[in-house]
Each structure stands twice: as C-alpha cells, then as structure tokens.
C-alpha cells in the first residue's frame, strides 16, 4: 500500500487533519489503508502540512519511495 502525493482533480475532498476542503489543483497527500468495511483499500486525504503533523511516518515513507528521492 503506497501512500501518494497528487494534485486534487476536484475540490470535493476534505482534509482529515484540519477538516477544511482541499481545493481543485492543490497538492494533497493520500494515506492508503486497508478498507475496514470491505475488500480493497481506502484513501484518507490530507493537506501536506496537516499530514506532516498528523501522520509524519506515512509522509516520510511516501517521500522515501517517491521517484525523485535520493536514497
């Protein structure tokens, strides 16, 4: 389950950290987790700054796995 950074295609998602909307075209961080209600995965969306405070381990993991990382 890879976490992801992407540009928001719409303005419908809300940040799980601050509860504010994530605007269309804004960078967002998605934490992918197993779906507790069925098969597959679910994605929790965050503003990158909110994710850094609320989920620092997931953000560091995503940055280490990104194609541009120097590891």
Phi and psi restraints in degrees (value plus and minus 20) as a CYANA .aco file:
   2 UNK   PHI    -111.6   -71.6
   2 UNK   PSI     113.4   153.4
   3 UNK   PHI     -98.2   -58.2
   3 UNK   PSI     141.2   181.2
   4 UNK   PHI    -161.3  -121.3
   4 UNK   PSI     124.4   164.4
   5 UNK   PHI    -129.0   -89.0
   5 UNK   PSI     110.5   150.5
   6 UNK   PHI    -174.8  -134.8
   6 UNK   PSI     145.6   185.6
   7 UNK   PHI    -103.3   -63.3
   7 UNK   PSI     116.3   156.3
   8 UNK   PHI     -89.0   -49.0
   8 UNK   PSI     102.1   142.1
   9 UNK   PHI     -93.8   -53.8
   9 UNK   PSI     -44.2    -4.2
  10 UNK   PHI    -156.1  -116.1
  10 UNK   PSI     158.0   198.0
  11 UNK   PHI    -125.5   -85.5
  11 UNK   PSI       5.6    45.6
  12 UNK   PHI    -110.2   -70.2
  12 UNK   PSI     -41.8    -1.8
  13 UNK   PHI     -99.8   -59.8
  13 UNK   PSI     131.6   171.6
  14 UNK   PHI    -134.4   -94.4
  14 UNK   PSI     126.8   166.8
  15 UNK   PHI     -92.5   -52.5
  15 UNK   PSI     111.4   151.4
  16 UNK   PHI     -98.3   -58.3
  16 UNK   PSI     -28.2    11.8
  17 UNK   PHI    -108.9   -68.9
  17 UNK   PSI     -71.1   -31.1
  18 UNK   PHI    -130.2   -90.2
  18 UNK   PSI     -33.4     6.6
  19 UNK   PHI      63.1   103.1
  19 UNK   PSI     -21.5    18.5
  20 UNK   PHI    -103.8   -63.8
  20 UNK   PSI     136.2   176.2
  21 UNK   PHI     -87.1   -47.1
  21 UNK   PSI     128.5   168.5
  22 UNK   PHI    -120.3   -80.3
  22 UNK   PSI      95.2   135.2
  23 UNK   PHI     -87.9   -47.9
  23 UNK   PSI     132.7   172.7
  24 UNK   PHI     -79.7   -39.7
  24 UNK   PSI     112.5   152.5
  25 UNK   PHI      64.6   104.6
  25 UNK   PSI     -24.8    15.2
  26 UNK   PHI    -104.5   -64.5
  26 UNK   PSI     124.8   164.8
  27 UNK   PHI     -87.5   -47.5
  27 UNK   PSI     116.4   156.4
  28 UNK   PHI    -157.5  -117.5
  28 UNK   PSI     136.2   176.2
  29 UNK   PHI    -131.1   -91.1
  29 UNK   PSI     110.1   150.1
  30 UNK   PHI    -131.8   -91.8
  30 UNK   PSI     101.4   141.4
  31 UNK   PHI    -117.1   -77.1
  31 UNK   PSI      95.0   135.0
  32 UNK   PHI    -113.4   -73.4
  32 UNK   PSI     108.7   148.7
  33 UNK   PHI    -152.9  -112.9
  33 UNK   PSI     139.4   179.4
  34 UNK   PHI     -82.5   -42.5
  34 UNK   PSI     121.6   161.6
  35 UNK   PHI     -95.3   -55.3
  35 UNK   PSI     100.4   140.4
  36 UNK   PHI     -95.4   -55.4
  36 UNK   PSI     -35.2     4.8
  37 UNK   PHI    -126.3   -86.3
  37 UNK   PSI     -19.1    20.9
  38 UNK   PHI     157.8   197.8
  38 UNK   PSI    -183.2  -143.2
  39 UNK   PHI    -100.0   -60.0
  39 UNK   PSI     139.6   179.6
  40 UNK   PHI      71.4   111.4
  40 UNK   PSI    -177.0  -137.0
  41 UNK   PHI    -140.8  -100.8
  41 UNK   PSI     141.7   181.7
  42 UNK   PHI    -148.1  -108.1
  42 UNK   PSI     135.7   175.7
  43 UNK   PHI    -140.5  -100.5
  43 UNK   PSI     107.1   147.1
  44 UNK   PHI    -120.7   -80.7
  44 UNK   PSI     103.7   143.7
  45 UNK   PHI    -116.2   -76.2
  45 UNK   PSI     121.9   161.9
  46 UNK   PHI    -159.3  -119.3
  46 UNK   PSI     131.6   171.6
  47 UNK   PHI     -85.7   -45.7
  47 UNK   PSI     125.5   165.5
  48 UNK   PHI     -75.3   -35.3
  48 UNK   PSI     -60.0   -20.0
  49 UNK   PHI     -87.7   -47.7
  49 UNK   PSI     -60.6   -20.6
  50 UNK   PHI     -83.8   -43.8
  50 UNK   PSI     -60.2   -20.2
  51 UNK   PHI     -84.9   -44.9
  51 UNK   PSI     -56.7   -16.7
  52 UNK   PHI     -82.8   -42.8
  52 UNK   PSI     -53.3   -13.3
  53 UNK   PHI    -103.2   -63.2
  53 UNK   PSI     -61.5   -21.5
  54 UNK   PHI    -107.2   -67.2
  54 UNK   PSI     -54.5   -14.5
  55 UNK   PHI    -154.3  -114.3
  55 UNK   PSI      38.5    78.5
  56 UNK   PHI     -80.7   -40.7
  56 UNK   PSI     -55.0   -15.0
  57 UNK   PHI     -85.4   -45.4
  57 UNK   PSI     -61.8   -21.8
  58 UNK   PHI     -86.3   -46.3
  58 UNK   PSI     -60.0   -20.0
  59 UNK   PHI     -85.1   -45.1
  59 UNK   PSI     -65.1   -25.1
  60 UNK   PHI     -82.7   -42.7
  60 UNK   PSI     -58.8   -18.8
  61 UNK   PHI     -84.0   -44.0
  61 UNK   PSI     -64.6   -24.6
  62 UNK   PHI     -84.2   -44.2
  62 UNK   PSI     -60.7   -20.7
  63 UNK   PHI     -86.1   -46.1
  63 UNK   PSI     -58.0   -18.0
  64 UNK   PHI     -87.8   -47.8
  64 UNK   PSI     -51.1   -11.1
  65 UNK   PHI    -110.3   -70.3
  65 UNK   PSI     -26.0    14.0
  66 UNK   PHI     -89.1   -49.1
  66 UNK   PSI     130.0   170.0
  67 UNK   PHI     -80.6   -40.6
  67 UNK   PSI     -49.1    -9.1
  68 UNK   PHI    -110.1   -70.1
  68 UNK   PSI     -14.3    25.7
  69 UNK   PHI     -96.6   -56.6
  69 UNK   PSI     128.1   168.1
  70 UNK   PHI    -121.1   -81.1
  70 UNK   PSI      66.2   106.2
